């Protein structure tokens, strides 16, 4: 994988939104994404490195190379 295509945007940002969109399209409530709501994922831009749920894709990739 080319490091230039990675960003430090937390994957939780996209996952939270995708899960909520999917569940709503199925007519489900927001109960399944309540944890993301509590973590603040829907108010976040995906780059809040001080968040305790933040995951750095670049750091995880580099860790996998070791």
NORGI-V554996 format. One record per helix or strand of 3 or more residues. SS is the DSSP state (H for helix, E for strand). FROM is the first residue (numbers start at 1). LEN is the number of residues. Records with the same first field share a line. If there is no record, write none. Layout:
SS = FROM-LEN, FROM-LEN
This chain:
H = 3-3, 11-15, 30-10, 57-9
